[in-house]
C-alpha cells in the first residue's frame, strides 16, 4: 500500500500578497506542531512540498524533527488566480467550481490545477510506490485532487474547509497504484 498524506498549510499571513513568499502567521507557526504530532507515528518515508513558503513551512517542523529533506515539486503549488490581488475571492471561487474551465487573465482554471496536481501525484506514486509520503499543499489545489477521486466533492464542500488550516487528507493506493480510499483529518483548533 502507498499512503499519501496531503497537508493543507497552516494559517498564512494574509497581509503578504505575494503567493510564493507568503509566510505563516504566528498562529500558523504554532498550529504546524499539530501536523508534526499527527505524522509522528505514520512511518513517513518522504516529505515533498509545493514551493510556496507557507506549504514548506507547515511540513518543515515535522521534517526537521525527523531528519527529512523536503523535496520541492512545482506540480503541487497553489492555483494562480491572476497577476493581481483580487478582493472578490468568494465570488471568483464559486465561478471556478461551477465551471472548471473558468479563469481570469493570467490565471489557471481548476481543470488546469487538477491536471497539474494529478500529474505530480502520478510521478510521486511511481517513484515512491509502497511508501508513506507527505505532500505540503494548499486548499484549492488539494480540493481538486479530492474532486478527481471523489467527484461529489464540490463548491459546498470547499466552502466547509476554506478556513480550516491545517488539515490532512490521506489517499491510499493499493500495490497496483489503484486508488482505494480517502481519509480526512481535521484538528480541534478550539483548545
trRosetta pair geometry for C-beta under 8 A, 3 or more apart (Angstrom, degrees):
i j d omega theta_ij theta_ji phi_ij phi_ji
1 130 7.2 85 64 -127 30 51
1 172 6.0 -15 -171 -167 115 96
1 173 6.9 148 -161 77 61 49
1 174 6.3 -43 -105 -121 70 38
1 175 6.9 -58 -61 -57 39 67
1 180 8.0 -68 -131 31 103 141
2 125 6.1 113 118 -136 164 79
2 128 6.9 119 -141 112 119 81
2 129 5.7 -81 -70 -146 131 44
2 130 5.8 -50 -76 -43 83 17
2 131 6.2 20 -131 48 85 52
2 132 7.7 -178 -161 -80 50 39
2 133 7.3 4 -178 6 94 108
2 172 7.3 152 79 -157 52 47
2 173 4.4 -12 58 60 102 103
2 177 6.7 12 20 -107 139 70
3 42 7.3 -133 111 -180 145 109
3 131 7.8 -109 44 115 70 43
3 132 4.5 -1 63 -119 108 78
3 133 7.1 170 91 27 58 64
3 170 6.0 -18 -167 -164 95 106
3 171 7.6 151 -158 77 45 49
3 172 5.7 -13 -104 -104 71 74
3 173 8.0 -162 -71 24 29 72
4 121 6.9 44 -151 -145 168 101
4 124 6.9 91 -111 117 124 135
4 125 7.5 -54 -56 -79 131 85
4 133 5.1 -15 -114 69 66 102
4 135 6.3 5 -174 -1 96 118
4 170 7.0 148 78 -156 50 52
4 171 4.5 -12 60 58 105 98
4 172 7.8 -163 24 -73 72 31
4 173 7.3 41 -7 -6 106 107
5 39 6.7 151 117 -105 166 105
5 42 6.8 31 -44 158 150 163
5 44 7.5 -67 27 -104 134 108
5 132 7.2 28 -10 178 109 84
5 133 6.8 -175 26 93 73 48
5 134 4.9 -26 72 -107 107 64
5 135 7.0 165 84 21 52 69
5 168 5.5 -11 -171 -168 95 115
5 169 7.6 154 -155 77 48 39
5 170 5.3 -18 -100 -99 70 78
6 135 5.0 -27 -107 70 63 104
6 137 4.7 -9 -169 10 97 145
6 142 5.0 149 148 -124 139 112
6 145 6.6 153 -67 74 164 152
6 168 6.8 154 80 -157 52 57
6 169 4.8 -10 58 60 106 91
6 170 7.8 -167 22 -79 70 28
6 171 7.0 46 -11 -7 104 104
7 35 5.6 61 -147 -140 135 131
7 55 7.8 134 91 -156 91 78
7 58 5.9 -175 132 123 120 122
7 59 5.6 133 64 -73 150 102
7 134 6.1 12 -14 -170 120 96
7 135 6.8 174 18 81 76 46
7 136 5.4 -33 69 -107 106 51
7 137 6.2 141 66 24 47 82
7 166 6.0 -2 -179 -174 88 128
7 167 7.9 176 -152 90 51 32
7 168 5.3 -19 -103 -102 66 85
8 58 8.0 -78 116 153 31 169
8 137 5.7 -48 -91 85 51 89
8 138 6.5 62 -139 -158 76 13
8 139 5.5 66 -150 -77 126 59
8 142 5.3 -93 -80 13 98 158
8 161 7.7 127 6 162 175 118
8 164 7.5 66 87 101 142 81
8 165 6.2 -107 123 -116 102 71
8 166 5.5 163 83 -156 69 67
8 167 5.0 10 42 53 118 74
8 168 7.3 -148 15 -75 76 35
8 169 7.6 58 -25 -4 100 96
9 12 6.6 35 124 -53 130 98
9 24 7.3 -143 174 -90 106 98
9 28 7.4 12 157 -156 88 125
9 52 7.7 -76 -53 99 153 113
9 54 4.4 69 -179 136 155 96
9 55 4.7 -93 -69 -88 118 55
9 57 7.6 58 -144 64 109 81
9 58 4.3 -158 -132 -31 66 147
9 136 6.6 55 -76 -173 85 91
9 137 7.2 -144 -27 82 78 38
9 138 6.2 -4 5 -98 109 59
9 165 6.2 -6 100 -154 59 111
9 166 6.1 -98 150 -103 16 94
10 24 5.4 31 82 -133 107 123
10 25 7.9 -126 127 41 96 79
10 27 7.5 -159 162 115 110 71
10 28 3.6 138 119 -154 106 80
10 29 7.4 175 99 -41 148 22
10 31 4.4 157 -140 83 126 111
10 32 4.8 -98 -22 -63 145 80
10 35 7.3 -112 -52 -21 107 125
10 54 7.3 -140 58 -176 64 91
10 57 7.8 -86 40 103 107 94
10 58 4.8 164 0 -110 88 104
10 165 5.2 116 -154 151 30 95
10 166 4.4 -48 -75 -43 66 97
11 24 6.6 87 81 -159 57 80
11 25 4.8 -42 115 34 103 117
11 27 4.9 3 57 90 141 107
11 28 3.9 -138 64 -67 68 95
11 31 6.5 82 8 28 94 143
11 165 4.8 133 -63 94 58 129
12 16 7.4 -102 160 55 105 106
12 22 4.9 32 -176 146 134 113
12 23 6.8 144 -152 92 80 29
12 24 5.9 -84 -110 -109 49 41
12 25 6.2 94 145 -23 16 85
12 28 6.1 57 -72 -64 29 163
12 54 4.4 -36 -94 -109 110 147
12 165 7.8 -78 -11 170 70 163
13 16 4.8 56 97 7 106 107
13 22 6.2 -160 59 -168 79 79
13 23 5.3 20 12 70 121 77
13 24 6.8 82 -23 131 84 13
13 25 4.9 140 -75 -78 65 71
13 28 7.7 -108 -39 18 65 137
14 22 7.9 27 -99 -155 29 126
14 25 7.8 -8 -5 -62 72 120
16 21 6.6 -106 169 101 133 85
16 22 4.5 164 97 -116 114 71
16 23 6.4 72 19 21 161 75
17 22 7.6 15 -121 -82 3 112
17 85 4.6 -44 -159 -78 133 134
18 21 4.6 10 104 43 123 98
18 22 6.0 180 79 -49 61 76
19 22 6.0 -34 -140 -6 24 117
19 52 6.3 -63 152 -121 76 123
19 78 6.5 -131 -171 64 120 122
19 80 7.5 -167 46 -112 172 68
20 51 6.9 -18 -143 115 92 100
20 52 5.7 -124 -134 -114 40 72
20 53 6.9 77 150 -11 50 92
21 53 5.4 42 -150 -8 35 138
22 52 7.0 -3 48 -178 90 106
22 53 6.2 176 67 57 42 107
22 54 5.3 -20 100 -33 88 118
23 53 5.3 -49 -90 124 59 132
23 54 6.4 151 -156 -77 17 75
23 57 6.6 52 -152 -6 72 162
24 28 3.2 -141 -169 105 100 127
24 29 5.0 140 107 -55 127 68
24 32 6.8 -43 -126 -35 167 124
24 53 7.9 -132 -20 129 71 91
24 54 5.5 128 -65 -130 70 78
24 57 5.1 -135 -14 105 117 137
24 58 6.8 139 -77 -67 131 75
25 28 4.5 103 45 2 69 103
25 29 7.2 -127 94 -5 39 83
26 29 5.7 -49 -149 32 33 113
26 30 6.7 30 152 -15 63 104
27 30 5.7 -59 -154 39 34 110
27 31 6.0 28 153 -18 69 112
28 31 5.6 -56 -136 41 31 108
28 32 6.5 43 160 -35 64 97
28 54 7.1 -47 173 -148 154 97
28 57 7.7 63 134 108 114 120
28 58 7.3 -71 177 -89 101 90
28 165 6.9 -28 -110 131 95 119
28 166 8.0 97 -146 -42 79 91
29 32 6.2 -43 -154 14 27 113
29 57 7.4 -51 -101 157 74 122
30 33 6.3 -46 178 11 44 113
31 34 5.4 -28 -174 11 62 117
31 35 7.7 64 137 -14 68 92
31 165 7.2 88 110 121 154 72
31 166 6.0 162 134 3 112 91
31 187 7.2 147 -163 88 100 153
31 189 7.1 -5 -116 -116 124 104
32 35 5.2 -39 -165 26 56 117
32 36 6.7 60 139 -20 71 97
32 57 6.8 -101 -79 136 161 75
32 58 4.9 -154 -114 -143 112 53
32 59 7.7 -122 -159 -50 114 21
32 60 7.5 7 165 51 151 77
32 61 4.8 133 125 9 114 135
32 62 7.9 -121 163 -21 94 86
32 166 6.6 81 -101 -20 57 139
33 36 5.3 -45 -149 34 43 116
33 37 6.3 45 151 -20 68 102
33 61 6.1 -92 -85 147 55 160
34 37 5.7 -52 -148 37 31 111
34 38 6.3 33 153 -20 64 107
34 166 6.6 177 76 52 113 110
34 187 4.6 40 168 -127 150 156
35 38 5.8 -55 -147 36 29 111
35 39 6.2 14 160 -8 66 113
35 58 6.1 83 -4 167 166 85
35 59 6.7 -100 139 -98 144 54
35 61 7.0 114 71 63 104 113
35 62 5.9 -89 119 -39 96 123
35 166 5.4 -10 -62 85 114 158
35 168 7.0 137 -125 -59 85 117
36 39 6.3 -67 -144 44 24 101
36 40 6.4 49 154 -56 62 97
36 61 4.7 -81 -56 115 129 107
36 62 4.3 -168 -106 -79 72 76
36 65 5.8 71 -153 24 127 149
37 40 5.7 -34 -153 -8 29 122
38 42 7.6 21 136 -30 66 124
38 168 6.3 -174 125 -2 153 152
38 185 6.5 132 -155 139 144 150
38 187 7.6 -102 -53 -82 133 108
39 42 5.1 -66 -156 22 56 125
39 44 5.8 16 177 -40 109 135
39 62 5.1 23 65 -136 140 144
39 134 6.3 15 -129 -87 145 134
39 168 8.0 176 -63 -106 92 156
40 62 7.7 -135 -69 -132 65 97
40 66 7.7 -175 -122 -66 63 127
42 132 5.7 -174 144 169 93 146
43 132 5.3 106 94 22 77 150
44 47 6.7 43 158 -63 132 84
44 62 7.6 46 32 158 165 125
44 66 7.0 79 62 115 118 159
44 68 7.3 -45 116 -63 120 148
44 132 5.0 -110 -111 108 42 107
44 133 7.3 103 -153 -106 82 16
44 134 5.5 0 -141 -24 133 108
45 128 6.7 163 92 -159 127 116
45 131 4.0 -93 52 -162 148 109
45 132 5.3 122 1 51 90 68
45 133 6.5 -43 60 -74 91 62
46 68 7.4 136 -151 -149 27 127
46 71 6.7 -17 -178 12 102 129
46 128 5.5 -92 14 -115 150 148
46 131 5.9 43 3 146 110 143
46 132 7.8 166 28 88 72 48
46 133 4.7 -14 68 -117 103 84
46 134 7.1 -164 97 31 56 69
47 59 5.6 168 -167 155 117 128
47 62 6.9 169 -107 99 141 108
47 63 4.7 -141 80 -92 169 107
47 68 4.3 93 11 137 123 146
47 69 7.5 179 60 87 102 35
47 70 5.1 -61 112 -108 107 67
47 71 6.9 149 91 17 54 78
47 133 7.8 169 -87 -162 27 61
47 134 4.7 -10 -117 65 71 113
47 136 7.6 42 178 -24 88 98
48 70 7.1 126 -124 -169 18 69
48 71 4.6 -36 -107 73 75 97
48 72 7.5 152 -163 -94 67 13
48 73 5.4 7 -177 2 116 117
48 76 7.1 117 133 1 106 154
48 124 6.5 -105 4 -110 166 127
48 133 6.4 8 8 -179 111 106
48 134 6.8 171 31 90 64 58
48 135 4.8 -15 77 -108 101 72
48 136 7.1 -149 105 18 50 76
49 55 5.0 157 -171 128 104 102
49 56 4.7 127 124 -93 157 62
49 59 5.5 -161 -79 41 120 135
49 70 5.2 -4 8 -179 117 120
49 71 7.4 147 18 75 65 49
49 72 6.0 -34 71 -108 80 60
49 73 7.3 154 74 29 29 75
49 76 6.8 -137 171 87 30 137
49 135 6.8 156 -92 -166 39 49
49 136 3.2 6 -122 43 95 120
49 137 7.8 -142 -144 -49 61 46
50 55 4.0 43 53 73 106 164
50 56 7.3 -116 76 -44 65 73
50 72 7.7 0 138 -151 16 76
50 73 7.3 -54 -93 72 35 68
50 74 7.7 61 -148 -133 60 27
50 76 4.2 -119 -75 107 78 91
50 77 4.6 129 -157 -91 105 45
50 78 6.7 57 -165 -27 158 68
50 135 7.9 76 -29 170 73 83
50 136 5.6 -111 21 103 78 87
50 137 5.9 110 -25 -112 117 39
50 138 6.2 20 -21 -24 167 101
50 141 7.2 124 -81 54 138 169
51 55 7.8 54 58 61 18 122
51 56 7.2 2 -163 -47 27 118
51 72 5.0 61 -90 -168 78 119
51 73 7.8 -146 -41 69 81 24
51 74 5.8 -2 -14 -95 121 66
51 77 5.8 -21 35 -82 87 108
52 55 4.8 75 71 12 90 108
52 56 6.9 -172 87 -8 41 90
52 77 5.8 116 -27 -135 104 83
52 78 6.1 9 -22 1 158 102
52 138 7.0 38 49 -63 147 122
53 56 5.7 -58 -142 41 32 110
53 57 5.8 25 163 -16 69 112
54 57 6.0 -55 -138 41 26 108
54 58 6.5 34 157 -28 60 105
54 138 8.0 77 86 -97 113 92
55 58 5.8 -52 -151 26 29 113
55 59 7.1 4 160 3 62 104
55 76 7.4 175 167 124 161 109
55 78 7.8 -178 -41 -37 129 97
55 136 3.8 127 166 145 88 107
55 137 6.1 97 -134 -30 125 6
55 138 6.2 -67 -74 -56 121 81
56 59 6.7 -78 -160 47 29 91
56 60 5.8 46 149 -50 69 109
56 70 6.1 113 -145 135 89 161
56 72 7.4 -15 -92 -98 116 99
56 136 5.9 137 -79 101 31 165
57 60 5.0 -39 -135 12 36 128
57 61 7.9 46 173 -24 58 84
58 61 7.8 -56 176 15 26 99
58 136 5.6 145 65 -137 102 110
58 166 5.7 135 -159 -90 129 135
59 62 5.5 -55 -167 43 60 112
59 63 5.8 61 138 -24 83 107
59 70 6.4 126 99 -113 114 124
59 134 5.8 152 -140 139 132 128
59 136 4.1 -116 -6 -69 127 113
60 63 5.4 -56 -139 41 34 112
60 64 5.8 33 162 -19 70 107
60 70 6.6 -52 -94 -43 71 144
61 64 6.1 -54 -143 38 25 108
61 65 6.3 21 158 -15 61 112
62 65 5.9 -64 -147 40 27 108
62 66 6.1 -12 168 12 66 115
62 68 7.4 -1 119 35 80 128
62 134 7.0 -133 100 -165 147 176
63 66 6.6 -80 -141 53 21 86
63 67 7.9 -103 174 73 55 13
63 68 4.0 -95 -143 72 79 100
63 69 7.2 67 -174 -130 122 3
63 70 5.1 -38 -110 -59 169 93
64 67 7.9 38 -172 -66 23 28
64 68 8.0 -71 -39 48 24 72
70 136 7.4 5 -154 0 125 132
73 76 5.3 67 88 6 98 104
73 120 5.4 126 147 -152 131 123
73 123 7.7 174 -143 82 141 133
73 124 7.6 -77 -43 -64 172 107
73 135 7.8 -44 45 -139 126 103
74 77 5.6 -19 -166 -17 57 116
74 120 8.0 -154 79 -93 50 131
75 116 5.4 -173 -153 163 68 81
75 117 6.2 132 156 -107 88 35
75 119 5.9 -138 -137 85 127 89
75 120 2.5 156 122 -71 149 129
75 121 7.7 -154 134 -22 137 55
75 123 7.1 162 -18 30 163 131
76 117 6.2 78 -108 -121 56 82
76 120 5.5 -149 -49 122 77 163
76 135 5.8 -147 -120 178 157 113
76 136 7.2 114 126 81 139 59
76 137 5.4 -93 -178 -103 111 81
76 138 7.8 148 159 7 76 90
76 141 6.3 105 -170 156 57 149
77 138 7.4 24 174 -4 34 135
77 141 7.0 179 104 -82 28 151
78 138 3.7 -30 -88 67 98 176
78 139 7.8 28 -124 41 113 66
78 140 6.1 81 -157 52 88 104
78 141 5.3 -117 -114 -28 48 117
79 107 7.4 40 159 -176 92 96
79 108 5.1 -137 -157 70 81 116
79 110 7.2 -30 -105 -96 145 56
79 112 8.0 111 -130 83 92 95
79 113 4.4 -36 -91 -89 98 140
79 138 7.6 -148 5 100 70 138
79 140 4.8 -60 6 106 122 138
79 141 6.2 -174 -30 -65 77 76
79 144 8.0 113 -60 -21 117 137
80 106 7.2 -95 140 138 121 73
80 107 5.1 -162 113 -139 79 59
80 108 4.8 93 49 -5 82 102
81 86 6.0 -120 142 10 138 121
81 89 7.9 -54 -126 -118 154 83
81 92 6.9 49 -154 146 114 150
81 104 6.3 26 161 36 65 128
81 107 4.9 -37 156 -121 22 130
81 108 7.9 -55 -73 35 22 74
82 86 6.3 80 32 -42 122 115
82 104 4.0 -47 -75 103 116 130
82 105 6.2 54 -137 69 104 60
82 106 5.1 81 -156 73 59 102
82 107 4.4 -48 -72 -50 55 112
83 105 7.5 -39 3 107 101 85
83 106 4.3 -14 -33 121 94 163
83 107 7.9 -123 -24 -55 55 74
86 89 6.0 136 97 -71 99 66
86 92 6.0 58 118 -31 153 155
86 104 7.5 -179 -60 -42 144 170
88 91 4.7 -31 165 42 102 115
88 92 5.7 113 107 -26 84 98
89 92 5.7 -64 -146 41 29 113
89 93 6.0 30 160 -23 68 109
90 93 5.9 -56 -147 35 27 111
90 94 6.5 26 157 -18 62 106
91 94 5.9 -54 -149 35 31 110
91 95 6.5 33 154 -19 64 104
92 95 5.8 -57 -154 34 31 111
92 96 6.6 28 152 -19 65 105
92 104 7.2 -24 -142 -40 123 121
93 96 5.7 -55 -151 34 33 111
93 97 6.5 25 155 -14 67 105
93 140 7.6 -127 -128 -98 105 119
93 155 7.5 135 136 -139 88 100
93 158 7.1 -153 167 123 120 138
94 97 5.9 -58 -147 39 33 106
94 98 6.2 30 155 -17 66 109
94 155 5.8 67 -128 -154 64 144
95 98 5.8 -60 -147 40 30 109
95 99 6.4 -29 170 36 67 101
95 102 5.1 -115 141 130 96 161
96 99 6.9 -86 -139 67 23 65
96 100 7.1 53 175 -115 66 36
96 102 5.2 -137 -101 77 52 107
96 103 7.4 59 -108 -83 102 56
96 109 6.9 177 -142 -153 95 59
96 110 5.0 122 167 -33 103 112
97 100 7.6 18 -138 -76 26 67
97 110 6.9 82 -88 -42 46 161
97 154 6.3 107 176 -180 119 69
97 155 3.5 130 118 -78 155 99
97 158 6.2 -145 -88 22 143 146
98 102 7.4 27 71 0 79 143
98 155 6.8 -1 -51 -43 68 144
99 102 4.1 83 89 -26 108 110
100 109 6.1 85 153 160 54 107
100 110 4.4 -92 -144 73 74 107
100 111 4.5 98 143 -50 103 86
100 114 7.4 -19 -164 3 125 135
101 109 5.0 -17 -153 -150 28 155
101 111 5.6 10 -86 -1 58 134
102 109 6.0 131 62 -124 32 97
102 110 7.8 23 53 5 75 93
103 107 4.6 -162 -177 91 98 96
103 108 5.8 -120 -124 126 137 12
103 109 4.2 -95 -44 -64 112 71
103 112 7.4 13 -66 16 146 129
104 107 4.2 56 58 12 80 134
108 112 4.4 -124 -166 84 97 129
108 113 5.3 111 129 -54 129 87
108 116 7.9 -36 -160 -2 149 139
109 112 4.8 101 54 4 75 99
109 113 7.1 -139 98 -2 42 86
110 113 5.4 -51 -143 40 39 113
110 114 5.9 42 156 -22 69 105
110 140 7.5 -116 -111 179 91 105
110 144 5.6 -174 -171 -99 88 119
110 147 8.0 10 165 59 124 158
111 114 5.9 -57 -146 38 26 110
111 115 6.2 26 156 -19 63 109
112 115 5.8 -54 -144 36 29 111
112 116 6.3 29 157 -18 64 108
113 116 5.9 -58 -149 37 28 110
113 117 6.2 21 157 -13 65 111
113 140 6.5 -32 165 133 163 103
113 141 5.8 -125 179 -109 113 65
113 144 5.0 157 107 -13 103 166
114 117 6.0 -60 -144 41 28 106
114 118 6.0 22 161 -14 66 111
114 144 3.7 -133 -84 170 83 120
114 145 7.1 173 -134 -66 73 44
114 147 6.8 -73 -108 75 130 113
114 148 5.7 155 -165 -65 112 110
115 118 6.1 -57 -140 41 25 106
115 119 6.2 30 156 -23 61 109
116 119 5.8 -56 -149 35 26 114
116 120 6.6 25 153 -16 62 106
117 120 5.7 -54 -150 37 33 111
117 121 6.2 34 152 -20 66 106
117 141 5.3 152 -81 -174 137 89
117 142 7.8 -169 -154 -82 154 31
117 144 5.8 126 35 86 143 113
117 145 5.1 -102 132 -66 134 100
117 148 7.9 -160 89 -18 109 144
118 121 5.4 -50 -143 38 35 114
118 122 6.3 40 154 -23 65 101
118 145 6.7 163 -72 -113 73 77
118 148 5.5 164 -80 -129 125 167
119 122 5.8 -51 -150 32 29 112
119 123 6.8 32 150 -18 61 103
120 123 5.6 -53 -154 33 35 113
120 124 6.4 34 150 -18 67 105
121 124 5.5 -53 -148 37 35 113
121 125 6.2 38 153 -22 67 105
121 135 7.9 -51 -98 -58 82 170
121 145 6.6 120 -46 -130 148 122
121 171 7.9 5 -156 70 134 158
122 125 5.6 -50 -144 35 32 113
122 126 6.5 31 156 -17 63 104
123 126 6.0 -58 -151 37 29 108
123 127 6.2 17 157 -11 66 114
124 127 5.9 -64 -142 44 28 105
124 128 5.7 -26 177 29 68 114
124 133 6.0 153 174 148 121 168
124 135 7.1 -38 -108 -76 168 128
125 128 7.0 -74 -121 59 16 75
125 129 6.3 52 169 -81 59 74
125 173 6.2 9 -133 48 120 171
125 177 4.9 101 164 -143 125 121
126 129 6.6 -11 -149 -42 21 103
126 177 7.5 10 -74 -100 56 160
128 131 4.0 -73 174 42 95 134
128 133 5.2 91 114 -65 154 130
129 175 7.7 72 176 -156 108 54
129 177 6.3 -69 -116 -69 105 107
130 175 7.1 30 -81 -122 91 76
137 141 5.4 -138 -172 89 98 117
137 142 4.6 106 129 -62 137 105
137 145 7.9 -56 -155 8 158 141
138 141 4.3 73 60 20 95 111
138 142 6.3 -175 76 -9 41 92
139 142 6.2 -64 -143 41 17 105
139 143 6.2 18 158 -22 59 111
139 158 7.6 101 161 -158 100 88
139 161 6.6 175 -145 119 102 100
139 162 6.5 75 -175 -132 149 45
139 165 7.5 -64 -63 -81 112 100
140 143 5.5 -55 -145 34 31 115
140 144 6.7 32 156 -21 64 100
140 158 7.5 39 -108 -148 63 127
141 144 6.1 -57 -159 30 30 108
141 145 7.0 27 146 -16 62 103
142 145 5.5 -53 -155 33 40 113
142 146 6.5 42 149 -19 70 101
142 169 6.2 141 -178 24 120 133
143 146 5.5 -48 -147 35 36 113
143 147 6.2 39 152 -20 66 106
143 153 6.8 -159 -166 146 76 124
143 157 7.6 157 -144 105 108 99
143 158 5.0 47 -145 -105 153 101
143 161 7.2 172 -85 70 110 131
144 147 5.4 -50 -145 38 34 116
144 148 6.5 47 151 -31 63 98
145 148 5.5 -44 -152 23 34 117
145 149 7.1 12 157 1 62 103
145 169 7.7 154 91 92 116 142
145 171 7.5 -88 151 -53 118 144
146 149 6.5 -74 -159 47 31 95
146 150 5.8 -38 169 46 72 104
146 153 4.6 -54 126 91 106 175
146 157 7.8 -130 116 125 139 137
146 169 6.3 -82 -79 -163 108 164
146 182 6.7 91 -132 -144 83 154
147 150 6.7 -82 -121 72 23 62
147 151 6.0 54 -175 -114 69 49
147 153 4.7 -124 -86 79 64 106
147 154 7.5 96 -113 -81 110 41
148 151 7.7 14 -135 -72 10 75
149 171 6.9 161 -20 -127 168 118
149 179 5.4 -137 -129 176 121 160
149 182 6.2 141 105 -53 135 124
150 153 4.9 74 97 -14 98 106
150 182 6.2 -77 -26 9 133 151
152 157 8.0 94 124 -33 68 146
153 157 4.7 -98 -153 75 69 158
153 158 7.6 95 165 -48 88 76
154 157 5.7 104 51 13 49 101
154 158 7.2 -91 124 -4 34 95
155 158 5.4 -54 -147 36 35 113
155 159 6.3 41 153 -25 67 102
156 159 5.6 -47 -151 30 32 117
156 160 6.9 37 149 -24 60 101
157 160 5.6 -48 -155 26 37 115
157 161 6.9 11 156 0 65 106
158 161 6.4 -74 -153 47 32 95
158 162 6.3 61 149 -65 68 88
159 162 5.6 -21 -146 -20 32 121
160 164 7.8 1 135 -9 62 125
161 164 4.9 -70 -154 36 62 117
161 167 6.5 -94 -154 36 111 155
164 167 5.0 31 129 -35 111 129
164 186 5.8 -43 -173 -135 142 111
164 189 8.0 -165 -138 -14 72 134
166 187 6.8 47 71 7 74 131
167 184 7.0 9 163 -174 119 89
167 185 6.4 173 -170 88 75 59
167 186 4.9 -19 -122 -105 115 66
167 187 6.8 -149 -97 2 65 83
168 184 7.6 157 89 -159 53 46
168 185 4.4 -7 64 59 96 111
169 182 6.3 -15 -175 -166 100 99
169 183 7.2 162 -159 82 52 48
169 184 5.2 -17 -108 -106 80 71
169 185 7.4 -168 -79 22 33 73
170 182 7.0 148 80 -159 57 47
170 183 4.3 -3 55 56 108 99
170 184 7.8 -155 22 -72 72 27
170 185 7.0 52 -13 -11 101 110
171 179 6.6 -49 -176 -133 105 98
171 181 7.6 162 -155 87 43 51
171 182 5.8 -16 -101 -103 66 73
172 179 7.6 103 80 -158 50 56
172 180 5.1 -56 101 64 95 99
172 181 4.4 3 47 57 116 94
172 182 7.7 -157 15 -73 80 28
172 183 7.4 49 -20 -4 109 101
173 177 5.0 7 163 -146 133 44
173 178 6.3 149 -159 65 80 29
173 179 5.6 -44 -101 -92 81 43
173 180 6.4 148 -119 4 25 89
174 177 7.2 -89 70 -19 59 12
174 178 5.0 -8 39 54 106 88
174 180 5.3 92 -39 -42 91 128
188 191 5.7 46 119 0 109 105
